Amino acid sequence: MQEEELKEIYGKIASVIYTNEENGYTVLRLETQDGGITTVVGTLPSAYPGEELHVFGDWMTHPNHGRQFRSEYAERSLPRTKEAIYAYLAGRAVKGIGPATAALIVDKFGDKALDVLENEPEKLAGVRGISLAKAESISRDFRRQAGLRRLMEFLCAHELRPLLAVRLYRFYGDEAMEVTGENPYIIASPHIGGSFAEADHLAFELGGEADNPQRICAAAVFELRHNAGNGHCFIPTDKLAAATARFIGVETGGVYDAIDSLNSDGSVVRTELAGRDVCYLAELYEAETRVAERLHGMAQAAVPMADTEAAIKALERSRGVEYAPKQRESVSLAANSRVMAITGGPGTGKTTSLRAILAVYDSMGLTTLLTAPTGRAAKRMSEVTGREASTIHRLLGAGFSADGERVVFSRDAENRLDCGAVVLDECSMVDITLMDALLQAMPDDARLILVGDADQLPSVGPGRVFGDILKSGVIPAVRLTEIFRQAGESRIVSYAHAINAGGHPHFTENRGDFFFLRRDEPGAAETIVELCSRRLPDKMGIPAADIQVLTPTRRGELGTRSLNKLLQAALNPPQEGKNEKIFGELVFREGDRVMQIRNNYDIIWSRETGPGQVETGSGIYNGDVGVILGIDAENETLTVDFDGRVAALGFDALVELEHAWAVTVHKSQGSEYRAVILAVGDAAPRLMTRGVLYTAVTRARELLIAVGDEAAAHRMIDNHVQSRRYSGLRLRLLALEGAGN
């Protein structure tokens, strides 16, 4: 549609019928100059009643909703009359103002009300119910909204998501427009979270050219970051150059020039590894080299020999147990090493070994800190050891840097932890950057015990830290293989080991704690909902809160997106008096189970620790699961209980939440559930692997019910192809070991 062909209408927003906060698509009623009411549809983010619109577009006829005006773009202005200002404020356009407060403000200030909000907030304190602090808060939010709306309109005019404006404004404030105009590729940076395609689109809209060095550099960095998201610490330089050239349609010579430029400014490190020319993001290179040097140094450090045999015998007498040879070896290594690793599958005695190590460390006078990558893993660690455990992020005091662009830790090389030893559980989940942060925060003479199951899925983030450590042979390690009698009676345990060895368990033998229900995909989804809503709660006394549905994939009838809608409808249907918030295609409702999908270090939470005692802290992390306790439309917040940590989230944080009635196997790592229902069906080949099935089975503590296609489960077992990760930790450990010999 050419601009000269556009029609135009002018009027005042009477009501907003629908808005998609992810892309800004809005349906509203516009009161036109002639007094008529017209339905307008289009990208009109943050539209509120009372605003004046000059809309350019064309008429269309919707098959169900009739004649509408489709907006191509619109010029917007704030309301000017008392009536329009009241409608605007009563429509909750400004946080902290609802209909009653809006009436008081407009009665007092008339058509000057918005000027007072922006420029004279102290006058608001004269309105009943508004303190000076609240007045200043309202004014700040109004000014922020004005700047944010201008930024949204700028991005939407170039067909970009308005949510990007929220993040840009959060980090750059009133300078966001200028920063984005100077370098559109800032949109593709991790702290903003846009795609390279979105940044590239804006750059071309603003007159950029295909061979612009800024564009090529941004594309190369985006390729490295994209691959880091797939687990790679580095990329061979020739592969990076070829992939970047294909990605943006330029010659490889220009990409090599860009790589050299990035290497010169320090954002990328081009180096040699095992005779190959490779490229790292600078932060990953530094993390990997530091981890290798610190671990190797700890492995080489001499420690006083402890009389572990006597300590083990004393433990056996006091606890009435007899440790297996490998368990005794793990305790001995822990007592006489600065760093060691313990690995083994379910039922092989990792927890028993860990308890013995902790007891020996107590006898040695060591203060030991327990940590794990996720909140649920830390909670389980506390339950099995009887000691306090925390997430790595909480242990290290994670937060954002002053510029908001990167994660920083209050515990680091300048402010070390106060401890003699650290035990890190679920180590297979830990990526290279988190391991680096933990090691930097540990005192020079502290010990480190790494515990995990090497056969589980590797970390979501870059590297294969636990696998590389074990494969290097440089770090002392014990692999527990004996399945103890009580655990061996569990079909969950025996099937997990059979799957890990490539065997095909007899899934048809439905007894004990493992059942397989054969269903086609539509039937499987129905059965899963029935199991969660009726069969397990009614017949086995397992409440829905103790059941977790797992699936390898997000897509399809047995993916999380589809299953979560079905499970929400069955387990938490709409109900009078139960508040809800529509966000894009999702409906968040009080009582919903939700998961945080991005680390957010700014969220403040509180937790009751005893009668009248409340602990406060900050940070909710990727993978944390909670329940929505309340939704406050007036203040645009929802309250979520994350395993006892209660946090109030703004509606803009909904982009970081998703429903968690069903979660992917990858998201379940580090967690253990009383009952697991596993959806088994077709998915992308990279998800149909033995490691995914093994990890899923090992998440269940008391009961596992697999629902779906038995042949699909067998295909997963037979697919033991492990995706290659470009990780240099093992090579660096071996190189350091060789240099020391």
N, C-alpha and C positions, 0 to 999 in steps of 0.2 A: 504494500500500500504506500503510495507516494504521499509526501506531506501535503501537496496542493490538493489532494483528493479528500483529505480528512475533513470531517464535519466537526462541529463543536457545540457543546452545550455548557451552560453556566448555572450554578445553583449552590445550595447549602445541603450538607449531609444530614438527612433526617434520621437514618439508622444504619447500622452495619449488620448485615445478615450473616456474613461468614468471612473469615480471614484465615489464610494459611500462613502461619508465622515463619515457616521455613522458606517460602518463596515469595511471600507478599501478595499472593493472589487474593483478591477481595471481591465480595459481592455486597453492594450497598444500595440504599434508596436515596436518591437525590431529589430534593425539592427545587424544581427549576424556577426561573424568574417569572414564568407565567402562572405559577402556583400549582403546576402539575407535579406528579411523582413519577420518576423514571428509575428503572433498575440499571445500575452501571456495574460492569464487570471488568476486571483487569488487574494489573499489578499496582496496587495502591497501599503500600505498607503503612502501618500505624495510623490508619484513618479513624477519625472519631466524629460522632455527631456534633454539629455546630460549625465544623470547618467549611470554608468556602472553596469550591472547586471550579476550575475552568478546564473542562475535559475535551480532549481532541481524540477522535476515533471515528467509528461508523456504527450504523444500526445493524442489528442482526436479529434473527428469530430463532430462539431456542426451542427444540421440539417439545419440551415439557414446561418451560417457564415463560414462553412467549417472547414478546419484543423486548430487546435489551440494547443498551448502548455499550459497545465494547471499546474500552479506553486503550489508546496507544500510549499516550502520556497525558499528564495533567499538571496544571499549575495550581498550587495550593496556597491558601492564606488562612491565618488564624481568624476565628470569629471576632466580630466587632460590636455586635449589639448585645444588650444584656441577656436577651432570650437565647441567642446563639452561644454566648459564653457559658451560660448555665448548662445548656445541653452538652457542651464540650466537656465541662468539668464533671457534670453528673454522670457522663459516660465513662468515667474513670480514665480519662486521658492522662491525668497527672497522679502519680502514685501518692497515696495518703489522702486523697480527696474523693469522697463518695457523694451521693445526691444531697444528703443533709448538710454536709459541710459546704458543698457547692452553693446551696441556697443562701447560707449565712454569708459567704464571701461575696456573692453577687449583690445581695441586699446591701452590704456595707460599701462596696466599691463600684458597683454598677459596671459601666462599660470600660472602666479603667482597671478591672480586676486582673487581667493578664499582665498589664504593666506593673502592677504591684507585685505579682508573683515573681516577675523577672528581676525588677530593679529595687523594690523596697520591701523585702520580706519581713522586716521588723514590724511593718504595719499589720501583717497577718496575725501577729501575736495578740492583736486587739479583738480578734474573732473568738467567740466562745469555743473552748475546747482545743484551741491551738496554742501551744506553748512556743516560746521563742525558738527552742531547739527544733520543734516540729516545723515551724515556719521556715527556718533556714533549710531544713531537709526538703520541704516541698519546693522551695525556690531552686535549690540545686538540681532537683529532679526535673523541674520544668526547663531550666537552661540546658541541662544535658539532653533532654528530649528534643529541644529545638535543633541542637547541633547534630544529634543522631539522626533526626528526620531528614535534614539536608543531605547528610551522607547517604542515607538509604535511598533518597530520591536520585542522587547522583549515580549510585550503583544500579538501581532499577532502570534508570534511563538507558543504561548500557547492558540491560538484561542479565544482571548479576543478582545473586541471592541477597536479600536484605539482611539475613543473619550475619553475613560477612561484615556488614556495617557495625553491628553490635560489637564484634570482636575488635575491629579496627578502632572503634571509638574507645573501647575499654583500655587499649594499650597506648593510643596516641592522642586521645582527647580531642581538643579543638584543632589540633594540627593534623588530624587523620586525613582530611581531604587533600591537604598539601603534600603529605608524605606519599599518599597513594598516587597522586598525579605525577610526582617526580619519579617514582619507581613502582609501577603497577604490579610488579612481580613480588612485592611484599605480601600480596594476597596469598601466595602459595607457600609462605613460610609456616613452620609448624605452629606458632602461637596464634596464627589467624585461621589456618586450617582449610583454606581454599585449594582448589586444584590448579595445576599449572594451566590447564585449558581456560579456566576462568580468568586468570591473570593475563594470559596471552591474548584473550579476546579483548580485554580492556586496553591492553597496550596497543593493539592494532586500531581500536576505536579512537584512541588518542593520537594516532599518527605514527606509531612505531613501525619499524621495518623488519623483515624476516632475518636479515643478517646482522641485526643490532647486537654488538658484543654483550650488552646487558642481558638480552634475551638468551643468548647461547650460554652465558654463565649461569643464568637462572635455571635453564633446562638441564645442564649438567648436574647442578646441585640437587635439583628435583629428582633426577634419576638416582643419585646416591641416596637421597632420603627415602625415596620409594623402595629401593632395595633394602635399606636398613629396616623398613617396616616389614619386609619379608624375611628378616633374620640375618642379612648379610652385613658384616662389618666393613668390608671393602669390595671393590669391583676391579678386576684387571683393567688396566688403562685402555687397551685396545677394544675391549668389550664396551667400556663406558663411552668411548668416542663413537663407536659404531652405533650403539643404541641411541645416544643423544642425537646424532646426525639423522637417523631414521625418524626419530620422535618429532623433530621440528623441521625436517626437510632442508637441511643445510649440508655443506661439504664437511668431511671429517677434519680437514685442515683447520677450519675455523674453530672446531671443537677442541682440538689440541691446543690452539692458541688460548682459548678460554680456560682450559685446564691449567695451563702454565700461569695464566693471570690469577686464577683462584689459588694456586699453590703459592704464588708470590705474596698475595694479601693474607695468607694464613687460614683461609676458610676450608681449603682442601689440602691434604698431604699426599703428594705423589712420591712413592718410595719403592724400594725393592724388597720383595719377600720371597724367600726360597728361589731366588733367581728370576722372579717374575715382576714386571713393572705393574704396580697396582696403585689405586687411588682410594683414600679414606676421607670421609668427613673428619675435620681436624679433631673434633671432640671424641670421635670413636677411636682414632689413632692413639690419642693421648690416654684414653681409658684402657685400651688393650695393652699398650706397652707398660703402663703403670701396674696393671693387674699381674702381668707376667713377672715383672721385676719383684713385686712385693711377695707374691706367692713363692717364687723361687728362693728369695731371701729367707722367708720363713721356713721353707723346707730344709734349707741348709743350716739354719741356726741350731746351735747346740743348746740342749736344755739339761738340767740336772736329772740324772736317772732316778726314777721313783721305784720304790719297792712295791710294784703293782701286784705281784703274786700274793703278797700278804694282804693287800687291800682287797683284792678280789675274793680271797677266802673269807675274810672278815664279813664282806657283803653277803656272800652266800650263806654264812652262818646266821647273820642277823635277819635275812629275808627268807630263809628256808628254800633257797633255789640252788640250782646248779647250772652255771652258764655253759653254753656250748663253746667249742674251741674257737670259732670265729668271733663269737661275742667277747671272749676273753682277749682275743687278739686286738679287737677294736678298743677295748678299755686300756690295754697296755700301750697301744700306739698313741691314744689320746693323752695318756699320762707322760709319755716320753717324747712328744713331738710338739712343734709349734703350730703345725697345720696337718690335718688328716681328713680323709673322706670316708664315709660309710654309705654303701649303696646296697639295695636289695628290693625285691618285690614284696607284695603284701604277705603278711604272716611269717616273715623270715626273722623277726626279732629286732628290727631297728629301734623300736621304742624301748624294749628291754635294755638294749645296749646303751641307749641314750641315758636312761635313768641311772645305770651303773656308772657311766662317765660323770654325770653330774654329782653323784655321791662321792666319787673319788676326788673330783675337783673341790668339793666341800672340805674333804679331809686334808687337802693340800692348801686350804685357806684362800682359794681363788674365788673372786666375785665373777659369776657367770651370767651373761645376758643372753636371753633366748629371743630369736627373731625369725620371721618368715616373710615371704613376699606379699601375702594377702591377709586380710583381716580374719577370714575364716580359718586359714592355715594357722595363724597365730593363736586363735581361740582354741583350736583342736590341740595345739602344742601345750597350751596351758592346762587343758583338761587331762592330758595323758601324763604330764610331769608334775602337776600340782604346783607349778610355779608360774609367775607372770611372764607372758611373752607378748611381744608387740610386732607390728609390721616394721619392715626396714625403714619405710618412709617416716613412720612416727618415731622410731628409735633415733633417727638422724635429724629430726626436726625439719622436714621438707617444707619448702615455701617457694614463692616466686622471687626473682631478682627485682631490684628497684624499677628496672625498665619493663618488667613483666614479660620478658622474652624467653627466660630460661628458668629451670629449676635450680634452686640452691638449697644447701643443707646447713643448719646451724652447727651441727657436729661435723667437723672436717679436720684437715691436717693442722689447723690452728686452734681447734677446740675439740680435743679428742674425748672419746667416751671414757668413763671411769670404770674400768673393768680389767679382769685378768684373763677372761676368756669369752668368746662369743660362739654360740651354737646357731647355725643357720639351717633351718629345715626347708624341705621342698626346694632344694637347690637347683633342680632341673628347670625351674621357672625363672631363675635369676639371669638377667641379661648382663652384658659387659659393663654398661654404664652404672647399674645399681651395685654390681660387685665392686667396681672401682670406688664408688662413694663409701661403701661399707669399709673397705680396706683402708682408705685414707683416714677414716674416723677412728680406727682402732689404734690403741697405744702400741708402740714399737715392740714391747715385750709380751703382748697379749697373744693368746692361743685362739685358733679358729678350727671349729669342727663343722664340716660340710656334710649334711645328711640329705639323701634323696634317692629317687628311683631313676636310674639312668635310662630305663626303657620307656619312660613316659615321654610325652611330647616335649620338645625343647621350648625355650622361652619364646614369648610373642615378640619381644624386642631383639635387637641384634646380638649375634654370637651364639655359641653352643658351649657355654662356660663349663657346666658340670661334665658334659661329655668330653670336652677337650682336656680338662684336668685329669679325668680318669684315663683317657687314651694316651696321654703323654707319659704316664708312668713316673713322672717326676715327683708327684705329691704322694706320700704314703696313703694307701687306701685299702679298705677291706670290703669284699663283696660277700654279702650274706646270701646263702643259697638254700639252707636247710629250712623246710617248712615245718613248723612245730605242730604237734598233734592237734591241739584245739583249733588252730587256724586251718589245718588240713581237712578238718571235717566240714568246712565251709565250701560250698560249691562256687561261691563268688571267688574265693581264693584259688581253688583248684582250676577253675575255668580261666581265671586271669593268667595263671602260669602256663596253662595249655595254649592259650591264645598267643602269649608272648613267645612260645617255642614253635609256633607255626602249626599247632595241632588243631583239629576240628572237634571241639567238644560235642557230646551228644545233647544238643539243645532240646531234643524231644523229651528228655527225662525230666519232666516238670515236678520237682520236689525240692525240699529244703529251702534254701534262700535264693535260688535262681530259677526263673521261669521264662520260657520263650513262647509268646502267643503269635502264631502265624496269622497275618492279616495283609490284605492288599492296602494300598496307600489311603484311600478314603476310609476304609474300615479301620485301619490302624489309628488314624486321627480320632475317630469316634471312640475306639477302645481306650485310648490314652485319656481322653476327657472323662470317660466313665470310671476308669480306675482312680483318677484323682478326686472326682467329685462324689463317688458313691462306694465303689467296691472296696477300696482299701480303708477308707474311714469307717464304713459300716461293718465290714466283715473281718477286718484285721486290726481295727482300733488304731490305725495310723492316720492322724489328722492331715489334711491337705498341706498344712504348714511344714510338715516333716517330709513331704514328698517333693522331689525335684525331677522335672522332665529334662532329659538331655537329648540332643540331636547333633549330628555332625555339621549340619548346614543351616543357613539362614533362609534359604529359598525353598520353594516347593511346598507341597501339602504337608510334608513332615519337617519343614523348616521352622525356625523360631518365630518368624513373622506370622505365619498362618496359625501355628499352634497357640501362640500367645493370645491371639484374638479369640480363639475357641475357648481357651482355658479361662480367660477373663470373663467371657459371657457366662460360663458355667459356675465359676468359683466366686466372682464378684460382680454380679449383674447390676445394672442401674437400679436405683431405689430412691424413693422419695426421702429427701433429707440428706442424701449422700452426695456431697459436692463432687464435681468433676471439672476437668479442664481439657478442652479440645486443643490439640497441638498438631497441626498438619493433619496427617491421616490417623493419628493416634488419639485415644481418649484416656487421659490419666484420671483415675477415680480413687477416692478415699478407700483404703483397704487393699489397693493394688500392691503386688510384689514388684519391685523395680530394681534395676541395677545401674550403678554409675559406670559409664563407659569411657570416661576420660579423667585423668588425675586433676583434681581441683584443690589447690592448696589453700585457697582463701575461704572455704566454707567453714563457718564456726559451728561447733557442735557442743552439746552438754550431755553429761551422763551422771545419773545418780549412783553414788558409791556407798551410800549408807543413809540412815535416817537423817534428813536435813543436810546431807553432804552432797555437793554437786561438783563434779570435775568438768572443766571446759578445755577445749582444744580446737585445733583447726586442721582441715584436710580430710577430704573424702576421696578415695582412690579408685582407679579403674578396677572393676570386678566386685566392689562392695555392693552387697545386696541389702535392701531395706523394704519397709512397708510404709505406704503413704498414710499418715495419721490424720492430716487435715489439709484442706485447700481453702485459702482465703482470697476470694476474688477481689475484694476491695484493696487489699495491700499487695496483691499479685504475688503471693507466696504459697508454697506448699511445704508442709512439715513432714519429714521422713525420719523414721526410726531405723538407723543402720546398726543392727545388732546392739541396741542399747545406747548408741550415740545418736541423739536427736538433733537434727539440723533443719533450719528454715532456708529454703531455696527460693530464689526469685524465679518468676516464670521464664526469664531468659535462660535459666540453667536447664530447662527441659530438654534442650538439644543434647545435653550430656546424660540423659536418662533414657532407658528403654525398659519395657516390661520383662520380667524375669520368672514368669511361671514356667517358661521353657528357656533354656540357655544352651549355647553351643558347648560342645565338649571342650574346646579350647578355653572358653570362659570359665569352665568348672575346675580347671587345674588348681590344685592347692586346697580344694574343698572336699569335705566328706559329708554325705547325707545319710540319714537313717534309711530312706528308701529312694531308689532311683528307678525311673521309668525311662528306658532308652528307646528312642524311635530309630528303627533300622530300615532304610530304604535307599534308593539311588541318590547320589549326590555327585558333585564335581570329583573327578579322579583323585585330586590331591587330598581330598577329605576321606576317601574310601580306602584307608590304610589300616594296617595292623596296629600302629601306634595310637591311632584315634580310638579304635575299639578297646584296646587294652587300657588306655587312660579312662575311658568311660566306665568300664567294668570296675576298676579300682576306686571309683568315687563312692560306691555303695558300701554302707556299713552293715546293715541287717537284711536288706532285701533288694534284689534287682529283678525287674521285669522288662525283658526286651520284647518289643512289639513291632512286627513288620515281616520282612522277607528274610528267611533263613539263608537263602542263597546269597543275598547281599552281605550278610555277616561273614559267610565263607569267603566271598571275594575280598572283603577287607582283610581277613586273616592271611590270605594268599598274597596280598599286595604289601610286601615289606620294603618297597622302594622308599628310601628316605631322601627327601629333597636335600640337595647339596647346599651347604651354607659356606659362603666365603668368610671364614673365621681364622684368624692367625694366632690365637692364643696357644694352641698345642705346639705350633712351629716355634713360637717365641720361647716357650718353656724349654723345648728341646734344645734350641740354640743356646740359651743361657746355661743349660746343663752341660752341653758340649764345650762351651767356652770355659767352664769352671774345672773341667777335667784335664 
